Amino acid sequence: MNRELPRPGEIWNHFKNNPYLIIDIAEHTENGKMLVVYRQLYAPFKVYCRPLEMFMSETDTAKYPYAKQKYRFERVDK
């Protein structure tokens, strides 16, 4: 993976233009895969986790042809 990994406290935008706060990177207890734990920065402020590989993946432009971001999630510059 050639991209900088998410870090706790950073804000990342989903390609559907929704902001999320990175809470932490976690390790799955059964398979050792890395997960990103993140919170919506809009109501209802749910907490999610997603495999790191999927979090960092490119946007599926076949499914979402009008997506403006190259990647599913991109860090918001401070």
N, C-alpha and C positions, 0 to 999 in steps of 0.2 A: 504494500500500500504506500503510495508516494505522497499522500496527503497528510497534513498535520492532524493528529488525532484530537478529538474533543477533550476538553478539560473541565473539571468542576468549576462552576461560576460563569462559564462562557454562554453566550446566547447564539443559537443557531436557527436559521430559518429553514422551514420545510419548503419544498418546491411549490406548494399551494399557498405560499406567502404567509405562513403562520409561524410566530416566534416560539422558541422553546428554550428553557434554561437547563443546562447540563448539570445534573446532580452528582453523578459519579459514573465510573466504569466499574462493572462488577464481573465476577467470574461465575459461570453456571456450575453448580456443585456436582452435577452428574457427568457433564461432558467437557468441562473446562473451557468452553467457548466464552469469549468476552461479550458482554452486553453493555449497552449504553442506557443509563437510567436518566430520564429527563421529564420535565414538567411543562405543561402548557402555560404560556404567559397570557392567557385569556380565560374567561369563565368557561367551564367549571374548574379550571386549574388541575386537571387530572395528571397523575404520574404514570409514565409508561416505561417499558424497557423493550429494547430491540437489539437483535444481534449486531455487533459492531460492523461486521461485513456488510449487512444490509443497510445500516445507517449511513455508511460511507459510499454506498453504491451510486452509480449514475441513474439519473431519472429515466424511466421507461418511456421514451418518446413515441414508441408505437402505441402505447396505451394512453399517453398524455401528450399529444402532438403540439399543444400550445404552451407547454411548460417552458419557462424562461431560464430556469437554472439547469446547469449541466448535471449537478449532483442532487440526490434526494434531499440531503441536508447540506447547507453551507454556513460556515461561521460568519457572524455579523462582525464587521470590523469595528473596533472601538474608536 
